[in-house]
Amino acid sequence: MPSRYSFLIKLLVSTTLISTVPLLFLGVYAFFQSTSTVQTKVNEANVFILQQSQSRVEQILKVVDQVSGRYAETPFVVNSVAKKMEIEDFQDIDLLAKGLLGVQTYELGVKTAELHSIQNKWYIKDGGFYFGTDTTKAAISQNSAYNSRWLPDSDQAFAGIKLVKAIPSLAAEPKGYLFVRMSSTELAKLLTGGFSTRETMIVDDKMTIIIHSNPDRIGQNILSEPWSQELRKADKTQGYFNSTVSGKPYSVIYNQSRYNNWTYVSVIPLEEAKKESASIGWATLTACVLLLLFAALLSYWASKRIYFPVRSLMEFTMRHSKPSCGGVVVKDELHWIGNQFASLHQSKEQLEGQMKIQSGQLVDYFMLKLFQGELYRSEMEEKAERFQLPVWQRYAVLVLQIDALAQTRYSLSEQDLLLFAINNIASELIPIPQRIQAMPIGNYQVTLVGSNADNHMELLSEWSALAMSVQNAAEEFLGLKVSIGISRPYTQLFATSQAFLEAKEALQYRIRLGEKAILHLDDLKPKQAARQYYPHHLVSELTQAIVFLDKDKAEELLHQFIQDVLRVESDPNLYRMSFAMLLTDLIRVLYEMGDTGGLFAQDHRNEYEQMFGLKTPQEIEAWFKSQMISPMIELTRKRHESSGKSISRSVMDLIHEHYDSDLTLEQCALRLNYSTHYIRRMFRKESGMNFSDYLAGYRHDMAKSWLSGTEMKITEIAERLQYTNAQNFIRQFRKLEAMTPGQYREQKRAEQ
């Protein structure tokens, strides 16, 4: 049993320490750090404020510049400045004056806007039209009219800045200019907004004050200020530094504008920042002390409130708990309650685990019966509501099947494990509630999915994307090629069994489309009545290639046969019927060759069962090659070899019989029912020489026999031995015997 109030004491101590120690450290740290950090923060804040003020000022200047530019660049203004105005042109003058009123926006601080014609010496000002040249603007028009820029106003009667825009803007010699004046007082209001500093100003590149919070200082030069040299030497476009003015420390904040090369400057006394930092430090310390006292009182009150339900709960558990076996040391009230609840939680988890397993099994059993169509409609609806299956506007069944386990690292016995692995992949890639159920059924992995899309193409695209993700994951993680059949969309769960059959039917079209296919039944069913196609001529050529032992030709004809059959849109069962007919024709050839079935003795399954179990064109082609064509060619070769007469002997007999004709290797192959390639290879292997060399040698022997034993003319011998002319025969004979045919005949006669 725990001691009384042990947990309350621990709670009081821990809450007091947790609440007071951080506050104490925070107060001390804030007190000592505030004096050194506040100034930096204030400077950074003033830099930001200066940037905001600069942005406001430049925004006004840019707006005025854009409005003035649009007015100055209009064809009417450009043409008007270039011509001489008279009083009779009062309508054009009135339009120009009204346009100037549009430029003269009082809300933006524009005081006056003037239009001057340098070439024709007239100008419009304050709504009036004047002849001559405004002498106060003559220097500006000559020196600055070629460019559009803001300048300080040198007019003593007006404190502000002016915008001079040449007309036309890109002309080497402008014909006129637009002159816009703004008051420094209005801009100074924008510049000083938000500041609590002594001085804020804008200086140009000559360090002359253009705008100042004190209007009396406008036009003065700041080079006499002690901080002006540091400002000119600054290598950054913005920042701050400390300086001394009249023996007092100041912080100078600056920001150079890229718009007009003006510099915005704010000069702030450091005493104000230091006083603020000191007051913040003392205020922080005072607040921390008050918070410490408040935290201590709050800790006591909260501990009492927290402890009351803990004590009540402990007394309740003590009354209803079973006597513990063994001496377990209990540290405090919570430890006692924790032990009791741990025991209760363990019992609860065991019970929930058993219920979850049984519930999952019930859902799987229900879905299996749903896929197989073994539920009544009322039973299906009642159980779907009980198991809380998601409700969608459209449903579809995705049926996945492994294309082939051949040429993979898996065996057929591992197919069930692979289907469970693919089922886990599908469950992870297709999220709930879109995935209603995923489970393996037989040789398939089946997934029931839902969607709220109304458009048929959107549904197919969405479900195709899900199928492709599962297909790619199966190939990436398991190294398996799989195909997926997708049923037609349907609206009622009761139609799931029919959709399951449709998806399996779609999978059958792999026999035409090949591996890694995603198959929609509506896209695959032929638009017209299905018909069967069986290329008899290719089968005849295929059997002839097998008889001639031409394996390459036979495999080429097999590939062409499969492609021609699958090229015709038809039902998958008709495709299989064509392949079954091919198998029948090949077996008939085997029986005619004398094979009684020993060729397939190693496999207990019937050849037709094997063939009908194939799914893709690649599988079918590989099966026919390995199970039919290669064994048939090997069997034919063995039969020829066991016939008692070698290939080379048969070819030699043909040469001996037909040496005086235009005999070729192809003709020998045709007469012996072998392929040319096979005849060539076997003759070289058995005789040790090429066909042409043996034929030429035999003809040479016959020539020597005729020269020594007959009176045949040399031209007649050359003709009978298929030489094109006698000279070729003489040349070849001399090459072999080192003498001409005539010399050879004379030598043989002399020997006799």
C-alpha positions in Angstrom: 0.0 0.0 0.0 1.4 3.5 -0.8 1.9 6.0 2.0 -0.8 8.7 2.3 -0.2 11.9 0.4 3.1 10.7 -1.1 1.9 11.6 -4.6 0.7 15.0 -3.4 4.1 15.9 -2.1 5.8 14.8 -5.3 3.3 16.8 -7.3 3.8 20.0 -5.3 7.6 19.8 -5.6 7.7 19.0 -9.3 5.1 21.6 -10.4 6.9 24.3 -8.3 10.3 23.5 -9.8 8.9 23.2 -13.4 7.2 26.5 -13.2 9.7 28.6 -11.3 13.1 27.4 -12.5 12.5 28.3 -16.2 11.0 31.6 -15.2 14.1 32.4 -13.1 16.5 31.6 -15.8 14.4 33.4 -18.4 14.3 36.6 -16.2 18.0 36.6 -15.6 18.9 36.0 -19.2 16.5 38.6 -20.4 17.8 41.2 -17.9 21.4 40.8 -19.0 20.8 40.3 -22.7 18.3 43.1 -23.3 20.8 45.9 -23.1 23.1 44.3 -25.7 20.4 43.1 -28.2 17.7 45.8 -28.1 19.8 48.3 -30.0 20.5 45.8 -32.8 16.8 44.9 -33.0 15.9 48.5 -33.0 18.3 49.2 -35.8 17.0 46.3 -37.8 13.5 47.4 -37.2 14.4 51.0 -38.3 16.0 49.6 -41.5 12.8 47.8 -42.3 10.8 51.0 -41.5 13.1 53.0 -43.7 12.6 50.4 -46.5 8.9 50.7 -46.1 9.1 54.5 -46.3 11.3 54.2 -49.4 8.9 51.9 -51.0 6.0 54.3 -50.4 7.9 57.3 -51.8 9.2 55.4 -54.8 5.8 53.9 -55.5 4.4 57.5 -55.8 7.3 58.6 -57.9 7.0 55.6 -60.3 3.2 56.1 -60.6 3.8 59.8 -61.5 6.6 58.7 -63.9 4.3 56.2 -65.6 1.3 58.6 -65.9 3.6 61.3 -67.2 5.3 58.9 -69.6 2.0 57.7 -71.0 0.9 61.3 -71.6 4.2 62.4 -73.1 4.4 59.4 -75.5 1.0 59.8 -77.0 1.1 60.6 -80.7 -1.0 63.7 -80.2 1.4 65.2 -77.7 4.5 64.3 -79.7 2.9 65.8 -82.9 1.6 68.9 -81.1 5.1 69.8 -79.6 6.6 69.5 -83.0 4.3 72.1 -84.6 3.7 75.8 -84.1 0.6 76.6 -82.0 -1.6 79.6 -82.6 -4.6 80.9 -80.9 -6.7 79.4 -83.6 -5.6 75.9 -82.4 -7.5 76.4 -79.1 -9.1 73.0 -79.4 -5.7 71.2 -79.5 -4.5 73.5 -76.7 -7.5 72.6 -74.7 -6.9 68.9 -75.2 -3.3 69.3 -74.2 -4.3 71.3 -71.0 -6.9 68.7 -70.0 -4.2 66.0 -70.5 -1.9 67.9 -68.2 -4.7 68.0 -65.6 -4.8 64.2 -65.8 -1.1 64.1 -65.0 -1.5 66.7 -62.2 -2.9 64.2 -59.6 -3.2 66.0 -56.3 -3.7 62.7 -54.5 -0.2 61.7 -55.5 1.3 65.1 -54.4 1.7 66.6 -57.9 1.5 70.4 -57.7 2.0 71.5 -61.3 2.5 70.0 -64.7 3.9 71.9 -67.7 4.3 71.1 -71.4 7.0 73.0 -73.2 7.8 73.2 -77.0 11.5 74.0 -77.4 11.4 74.2 -81.2 8.3 76.4 -81.4 8.7 78.3 -78.2 5.4 77.9 -76.5 4.3 76.2 -73.2 1.2 75.3 -71.3 1.2 75.9 -67.5 -1.5 76.0 -64.9 -4.1 75.6 -67.6 -2.9 78.6 -69.6 -1.1 78.8 -72.9 2.0 81.0 -73.3 4.3 82.0 -76.1 8.0 82.1 -75.6 10.3 80.0 -73.4 10.1 79.8 -69.6 13.6 81.1 -68.7 13.6 79.3 -65.3 13.4 75.9 -67.2 15.8 76.7 -70.1 18.9 75.1 -68.5 16.9 72.0 -67.6 15.5 71.7 -71.1 18.9 71.9 -72.7 20.8 69.7 -70.2 18.3 67.1 -69.0 15.5 66.9 -71.5 17.3 64.1 -73.3 16.5 61.8 -70.3 13.6 61.1 -68.0 14.7 61.7 -64.4 13.8 63.3 -61.1 15.7 66.4 -60.0 15.7 68.7 -57.0 13.7 71.9 -57.8 15.9 75.0 -57.8 13.0 77.3 -57.7 13.2 79.3 -54.4 9.4 79.8 -54.3 8.7 76.1 -54.3 10.4 73.4 -52.2 10.2 70.0 -53.9 11.4 67.8 -56.8 10.6 67.8 -60.4 10.3 65.2 -63.2 11.6 66.2 -66.6 10.6 64.0 -69.6 11.9 64.6 -73.1 9.5 64.5 -76.0 10.0 62.3 -78.0 11.7 60.2 -75.3 14.3 58.6 -77.5 15.1 61.5 -79.8 18.7 62.8 -80.0 17.3 66.4 -80.1 14.0 66.6 -78.3 11.4 68.9 -79.5 9.8 69.6 -76.1 9.6 68.4 -72.6 7.1 67.6 -69.9 7.8 69.2 -66.5 6.1 67.7 -63.3 6.6 69.2 -59.8 6.0 67.5 -56.5 6.0 69.1 -53.0 8.7 67.9 -50.6 6.2 68.4 -47.7 3.9 65.7 -49.1 6.8 63.3 -49.7 8.2 64.1 -46.2 4.9 62.9 -44.7 5.4 59.5 -46.4 9.0 59.4 -45.4 8.6 60.1 -41.7 5.5 57.8 -41.2 6.2 55.2 -38.5 9.5 56.7 -37.3 10.3 58.0 -33.8 13.7 59.3 -34.8 15.3 62.7 -34.8 16.1 63.2 -38.5 14.9 61.4 -41.7 16.1 62.6 -45.1 16.7 61.8 -48.8 20.0 62.9 -50.3 21.1 62.7 -54.0 24.4 61.4 -55.3 26.0 64.8 -54.5 25.0 64.5 -50.8 22.5 67.3 -51.2 19.3 67.0 -49.1 16.3 66.6 -51.4 13.6 65.8 -48.8 13.9 66.2 -45.0 11.5 65.9 -42.1 12.6 69.5 -41.4 11.8 71.6 -44.4 14.4 74.2 -43.5 17.2 71.7 -44.3 16.1 70.9 -47.9 18.8 71.9 -50.3 21.7 71.8 -47.7 24.7 69.6 -48.3 25.5 66.9 -45.6 29.2 66.6 -46.3 29.9 68.7 -43.2 28.2 66.0 -41.1 30.7 63.7 -39.3 28.9 60.6 -40.5 28.8 61.6 -44.2 32.2 60.2 -45.0 31.3 56.8 -43.5 28.1 56.9 -45.6 30.0 57.6 -48.8 32.5 54.7 -48.0 29.8 52.2 -47.2 30.2 49.2 -49.6 26.6 48.0 -49.1 23.5 49.5 -50.5 21.8 49.3 -47.2 22.7 48.9 -43.5 23.5 51.0 -40.4 26.5 52.2 -38.4 27.2 54.2 -35.2 28.6 57.7 -35.3 29.0 60.7 -33.0 27.3 64.0 -33.5 28.2 66.9 -31.2 29.7 64.4 -28.7 26.6 62.2 -28.6 26.3 58.7 -30.1 23.9 58.2 -32.9 22.9 55.3 -35.1 22.8 56.1 -38.8 20.6 54.0 -41.0 20.8 54.2 -44.8 19.3 52.6 -47.9 20.5 53.4 -51.4 17.7 53.4 -54.1 18.3 51.6 -57.4 15.5 53.6 -58.9 17.1 57.1 -58.9 20.4 56.6 -57.0 19.0 58.6 -54.0 20.0 57.6 -50.5 17.5 57.4 -47.7 19.0 58.2 -44.4 17.7 58.1 -40.8 19.8 59.5 -37.8 18.7 58.1 -34.4 20.1 59.0 -31.0 21.4 55.9 -29.1 20.4 57.2 -25.7 16.8 56.6 -26.6 17.5 53.0 -27.5 19.6 52.4 -24.3 16.9 53.9 -22.1 14.3 51.6 -23.8 16.6 48.5 -23.3 17.2 49.3 -19.6 13.5 49.8 -19.0 12.7 46.6 -20.8 15.2 44.7 -18.7 13.8 46.0 -15.4 10.3 45.4 -16.6 11.2 41.8 -17.5 12.8 41.2 -14.1 9.8 42.6 -12.3 7.4 40.5 -14.4 9.5 37.4 -13.8 9.3 37.9 -10.0 5.6 38.4 -10.1 5.2 35.3 -12.3 7.3 33.3 -9.8 5.0 34.1 -7.0 1.9 33.5 -9.2 3.4 30.1 -10.4 4.0 29.0 -6.8 0.5 29.7 -5.8 -0.9 28.2 -8.9 1.2 25.1 -8.4 -0.2 24.6 -4.9 -3.8 25.1 -6.1 -3.5 22.9 -9.2 -1.7 20.1 -7.2 -4.6 20.0 -4.8 -7.2 19.9 -7.6 -5.2 17.2 -9.6 -4.7 15.1 -6.5 -8.3 14.8 -5.5 -9.5 12.6 -8.4 -6.3 10.6 -8.2 -7.0 9.8 -4.5 -10.7 8.9 -5.3 -9.6 6.6 -8.1 -7.1 4.9 -5.9 -9.7 4.2 -3.2 -12.1 2.9 -5.9 -9.4 0.5 -7.3 -8.5 -0.7 -3.8 -12.1 -1.6 -3.1 -12.6 -3.6 -6.4 -9.1 -5.0 -6.9 -8.2 -8.6 -6.4 -5.6 -9.5 -3.8 -2.1 -9.5 -5.4 0.0 -12.5 -5.2 3.6 -11.7 -4.3 5.1 -8.7 -2.6 5.1 -5.9 -5.2 6.5 -2.6 -4.0 4.1 0.3 -4.7 5.8 3.7 -4.8 2.8 6.0 -4.8 -0.9 6.3 -5.6 -0.3 6.5 -9.4 1.9 3.5 -9.4 -0.9 1.5 -7.7 -3.5 2.7 -10.2 -1.2 2.0 -13.1 -0.7 -1.6 -12.0 -4.5 -2.0 -11.8 -5.1 -0.5 -15.2 -2.3 -2.4 -16.8 -3.9 -5.6 -15.8 -7.3 -4.4 -17.1 -5.8 -3.1 -20.4 -4.0 -6.4 -21.0 -7.3 -8.3 -20.6 -9.0 -5.8 -22.9 -6.3 -6.1 -25.6 -6.6 -9.9 -25.6 -10.3 -9.7 -26.0 -10.1 -7.0 -28.8 -7.4 -9.0 -30.6 -9.6 -12.1 -30.7 -12.6 -10.0 -31.9 -10.6 -8.2 -34.6 -9.3 -11.5 -35.9 -12.8 -13.0 -36.0 -14.2 -9.8 -37.5 -11.6 -9.7 -40.3 -12.3 -13.3 -41.1 -16.0 -12.6 -41.3 -15.4 -9.7 -43.7 -13.2 -11.9 -45.9 -15.7 -14.7 -45.9 -18.5 -12.2 -46.8 -16.5 -10.7 -49.6 -15.5 -14.1 -50.9 -19.2 -15.1 -51.1 -20.0 -11.7 -52.7 -17.4 -12.2 -55.5 -18.6 -15.7 -56.1 -22.3 -14.7 -56.2 -23.4 -16.8 -53.3 -25.4 -14.1 -51.5 -29.0 -13.1 -51.7 -29.6 -9.4 -52.3 -31.2 -8.8 -48.8 -28.4 -10.7 -47.1 -25.8 -8.8 -49.0 -27.3 -5.4 -48.1 -27.7 -6.3 -44.4 -24.1 -7.5 -44.1 -22.6 -4.6 -46.1 -24.3 -2.2 -43.6 -23.1 -4.3 -40.6 -19.5 -4.3 -41.9 -19.7 -0.6 -42.8 -18.6 -1.0 -46.4 -18.0 2.4 -48.1 -20.7 3.6 -50.4 -19.7 4.9 -53.9 -21.6 5.9 -57.0 -19.6 3.5 -59.2 -17.8 0.2 -58.4 -15.4 -2.0 -60.4 -13.5 -5.2 -59.8 -9.8 -5.4 -60.6 -8.5 -8.9 -61.2 -4.7 -9.4 -61.2 -2.9 -12.5 -62.5 0.8 -13.3 -62.8 1.7 -13.6 -66.5 4.4 -16.2 -66.2 6.7 -17.7 -63.6 9.1 -19.0 -66.2 12.4 -17.2 -66.4 11.9 -15.8 -62.9 13.5 -16.8 -59.6 10.2 -18.3 -58.4 8.7 -21.7 -58.8 5.1 -22.7 -59.4 4.8 -23.9 -55.8 5.4 -20.3 -54.6 2.5 -18.8 -56.5 0.2 -18.6 -53.5 2.8 -16.7 -51.5 3.4 -14.4 -54.4 -0.3 -13.6 -54.6 -0.4 -12.8 -50.9 2.6 -10.5 -51.4 0.9 -8.8 -54.4 -2.3 -8.5 -52.3 -0.3 -6.6 -49.6 1.1 -4.3 -52.3 -2.4 -3.5 -53.7 -3.7 -2.9 -50.2 -0.9 -0.3 -49.6 -1.1 1.4 -52.9 -4.9 1.7 -53.1 -6.1 3.7 -50.1 -9.2 3.1 -48.0 -12.0 3.8 -48.6 -11.4 3.7 -52.3 -10.2 0.1 -51.8 -13.2 -1.7 -50.4 -11.6 -5.1 -50.2 -8.5 -6.8 -51.6 -8.0 -10.6 -51.4 -6.5 -13.5 -53.3 -9.0 -15.9 -54.9 -7.7 -19.0 -56.6 -4.9 -17.9 -59.0 -6.1 -14.3 -59.0 -5.7 -11.3 -56.8 -9.0 -9.5 -56.6 -9.6 -5.9 -55.6 -13.0 -4.2 -55.2 -12.7 -0.4 -55.7 -15.1 2.5 -55.8 -15.3 6.1 -57.2 -17.7 9.0 -57.4 -16.7 10.1 -60.9 -19.6 10.4 -63.3 -17.8 10.4 -66.6 -17.0 6.9 -68.0 -13.6 8.0 -69.3 -12.6 9.5 -66.0 -13.6 6.2 -64.3 -11.4 4.2 -66.6 -8.5 6.6 -66.3 -8.7 6.6 -62.5 -8.9 2.8 -62.2 -6.2 2.3 -64.9 -3.9 4.5 -62.9 -4.5 2.4 -59.8 -3.9 -0.8 -61.8 -0.7 0.6 -63.3 0.7 1.5 -59.9 0.1 -2.1 -58.6 1.6 -3.5 -61.8 4.7 -1.4 -61.6 5.2 -2.1 -57.9 4.9 -5.9 -58.5 7.6 -5.7 -61.2 9.9 -3.4 -59.1 9.7 -5.3 -55.7 9.0 -8.9 -56.8 10.4 -8.9 -60.4 7.0 -10.2 -61.7 5.1 -9.2 -64.8 1.4 -9.2 -64.1 -1.7 -8.3 -66.1 -4.9 -6.7 -64.7 -8.5 -7.1 -66.0 -11.0 -4.3 -65.1 -14.7 -4.9 -65.2 -17.4 -2.6 -66.4 -18.5 0.1 -63.9 -21.6 -0.8 -62.0 -23.8 0.9 -59.3 -25.0 -1.9 -57.1 -22.8 -4.1 -54.9 -25.0 -7.0 -55.8 -23.5 -7.0 -59.3 -20.0 -7.7 -57.9 -20.1 -11.4 -58.9 -20.9 -10.5 -62.5 -18.1 -7.9 -62.5 -15.7 -10.5 -61.2 -16.5 -12.7 -64.2 -16.1 -9.7 -66.6 -12.7 -8.9 -65.2 -11.6 -12.5 -65.6 -12.9 -12.5 -69.1 -10.9 -9.3 -69.9 -7.8 -11.1 -68.7 -8.2 -13.8 -71.4 -7.4 -11.1 -74.0 -3.8 -11.3 -72.9 -3.5 -14.0 -75.5 -3.6 -11.3 -78.0 -2.1 -8.2 -76.2 0.8 -10.0 -74.4 2.3 -9.5 -71.0 1.9 -6.5 -68.6 -1.5 -5.6 -70.0 -4.3 -3.5 -68.3 -7.5 -4.7 -69.9 -10.9 -3.1 -70.0 -13.6 -5.5 -71.3 -15.5 -2.8 -73.3 -12.4 -1.9 -75.2 -11.5 -5.5 -76.0 -14.7 -7.2 -77.1 -14.9 -7.3 -80.9 -17.3 -4.8 -82.5 -18.6 -7.5 -84.9 -19.3 -11.2 -84.7 -16.1 -13.2 -83.8 -14.5 -15.3 -86.5 -11.7 -17.8 -86.5 -8.6 -17.5 -88.7 -6.2 -20.4 -89.4 -3.3 -19.8 -91.9 -3.0 -23.3 -93.4 -0.2 -22.2 -95.7 2.0 -21.3 -92.8 1.4 -24.6 -91.1 2.4 -26.4 -94.3 5.6 -24.4 -94.5 6.3 -25.0 -90.8 6.0 -28.8 -91.0 8.2 -28.8 -94.1 10.8 -26.7 -92.3 10.8 -29.3 -89.4 11.2 -32.1 -91.9 14.1 -30.3 -93.5 15.6 -29.7 -90.0 15.6 -25.9 -90.6 15.1 -24.7 -87.0 15.5 -21.0 -87.7 12.9 -21.1 -90.5 10.5 -23.2 -88.3 10.7 -20.7 -85.4 10.3 -17.8 -87.8 7.1 -19.4 -89.3 5.8 -20.1 -85.8 6.1 -16.5 -84.9 4.4 -15.4 -88.1 1.6 -17.9 -87.5 0.9 -16.5 -84.0 1.0 -12.9 -85.2 -1.4 -13.6 -88.1 -3.9 -15.4 -85.9 -3.8 -12.7 -83.2 -4.1 -9.9 -85.8 -7.7 -10.7 -86.4 -10.0 -9.3 -83.7 -11.8 -12.3 -82.2 -12.8 -14.1 -79.1 -9.9 -15.5 -76.9 -11.5 -19.0 -77.2 -11.2 -18.8 -81.0 -7.5 -17.9 -80.7 -7.0 -21.0 -78.5 -8.9 -23.1 -80.9 -6.5 -22.0 -83.7 -3.5 -22.9 -81.5 -5.1 -26.2 -80.7 -5.5 -26.9 -84.4 -1.8 -26.2 -84.9 -0.9 -28.5 -82.0 -3.1 -31.2 -83.7 -1.3 -30.8 -87.0 2.1 -31.0 -85.4 1.1 -34.2 -83.4 -0.2 -35.7 -86.6 3.2 -35.1 -88.2 4.8 -36.8 -85.1 2.6 -39.9 -85.5 3.4 -40.0 -89.2 7.1 -40.0 -88.2 6.5 -43.0 -86.0 6.4 -41.3 -82.6 4.0 -43.0 -80.2 4.0 -40.4 -77.5 7.3 -41.0 -75.8 8.3 -37.4 -76.6 6.0 -36.1 -73.8 6.5 -38.9 -71.3 8.3 -36.6 -68.9 5.1 -34.5 -68.3 2.0 -36.1 -66.8 -0.3 -33.4 -68.2 -1.8 -33.7 -71.7 -0.3 -31.4 -74.3 -3.7 -29.7 -74.8 -4.0 -29.0 -71.0 -0.6 -27.4 -71.1 -1.3 -25.3 -74.1 -4.7 -24.1 -72.8 -3.0 -23.0 -69.5 -0.8 -20.5 -71.4 -1.8 -16.8 -71.1 0.3 -14.6 -73.3 1.6 -14.8 -76.9 5.2 -15.0 -75.6 4.3 -18.0 -73.4 2.6 -19.7 -76.3 5.5 -19.1 -78.7 8.1 -20.3 -76.1 6.0 -23.4 -75.3 5.6 -24.5 -79.0 9.4 -23.9 -79.5 10.5 -25.9 -76.5 7.7 -28.6 -76.4 7.1 -29.2 -80.0 9.4 -27.8 -82.6 12.8 -28.5 -80.9 11.8 -32.1 -80.0 10.4 -32.8 -83.4 13.5 -31.5 -85.2 15.7 -33.6 -82.8 13.6 -36.6 -83.5 13.8 -36.1 -87.2 17.6 -35.8 -87.0 17.9 -39.0 -85.0 15.7 -40.8 -87.6 17.9 -39.6 -90.4 21.1 -40.6 -88.6 19.7 -44.1 -87.8 18.7 -44.7 -91.4 22.1 -46.4 -92.0 23.5 -43.9 -94.5 25.3 -40.7 -93.6 24.5 -37.3 -95.0 27.9 -36.9 -96.6 27.7 -40.3 -98.3 24.3 -39.4 -99.8 25.7 -36.1 -101.1 28.8 -37.9 -102.5 26.5 -40.3 -104.4 24.6 -37.4 -105.9 27.9 -35.8 -106.9 29.1 -39.0 -108.5 25.9 -39.4 -110.4 25.3 -35.8 -111.5 28.8 -34.3 -111.6 28.4 -33.4 -115.3 25.2 -31.3 -114.6 24.8 -27.9 -113.0 24.6 -29.5 -109.5 24.3 -27.2 -106.4 24.1 -27.8 -102.7 20.5 -26.5 -102.7 19.5 -29.2 -105.2 21.1 -31.9 -103.0 19.2 -30.6 -99.9 15.9 -30.6 -101.8 16.5 -34.2 -103.0 17.5 -35.4 -99.5 14.7 -33.5 -97.7 17.1 -31.5 -95.5 17.7 -27.8 -95.1 20.7 -26.3 -97.0 22.3 -25.2 -93.8 22.0 -28.6 -92.3 23.5 -30.4 -95.4 26.4 -27.9 -95.5 27.2 -28.4 -91.8 26.9 -32.2 -91.8 28.9 -32.6 -95.1 31.8 -30.5 -93.7 31.7 -32.4 -90.4 31.7 -35.9 -91.9 34.0 -35.4 -95.0 36.3 -32.7 -93.7 35.8 -30.4 -96.8 33.3 -28.1 -98.4 30.7 -29.3 -100.9 32.2 -27.1 -103.7 35.7 -28.3 -103.1 34.7 -32.0 -103.2 32.7 -31.4 -106.4 35.6 -29.6 -108.1 38.0 -32.3 -107.0 35.8 -35.1 -108.3 35.4 -33.3 -111.7 39.1 -32.9 -111.9 39.6 -36.6 -111.3 37.1 -37.3 -114.1 39.0 -34.9 -116.4 42.3 -36.7 -115.8 40.6 -40.1 -116.5 39.1 -38.8 -119.8 42.4 -37.3 -120.8 44.4 -40.5 -120.2 41.8 -43.1 -121.4 39.7 -41.4 -124.1 40.1 -39.4 -127.3 37.6 -36.7 -126.1 38.5 -33.2 -127.1 39.5 -30.7 -124.4 36.6 -28.4 -125.3 34.2 -31.4 -125.0 35.7 -32.3 -121.6 35.4 -28.6 -120.4 31.8 -28.5 -121.6 30.8 -31.8 -119.8 32.4 -30.6 -116.6 30.3 -27.4 -116.6 33.1 -24.9 -117.4 32.0 -21.8 -119.2 34.8 -22.1 -121.7 37.9 -24.2 -122.5 40.3 -21.5 -121.3 38.9 -21.6 -117.8 39.3 -25.4 -117.7 42.9 -25.3 -119.0 43.7 -22.5 -116.4 42.3 -24.5 -113.5 43.9 -27.8 -114.7 47.4 -26.1 -114.9 46.9 -24.7 -111.4 46.3 -28.1 -110.0 48.7 -30.3 -112.1 51.4 -27.7 -113.1 50.8 -28.6 -116.8 48.1 -28.1 -119.5 45.5 -30.8 -120.3 47.3 -31.5 -123.6 50.7 -31.9 -121.9 49.0 -34.3 -119.3 47.6 -36.4 -122.1 50.9 -36.7 -123.9 52.7 -37.6 -120.6 50.2 -40.4 -119.9 50.5 -41.8 -123.4 54.3 -41.8 -123.2 54.1 -43.7 -119.9 51.9 -46.4 -121.6 
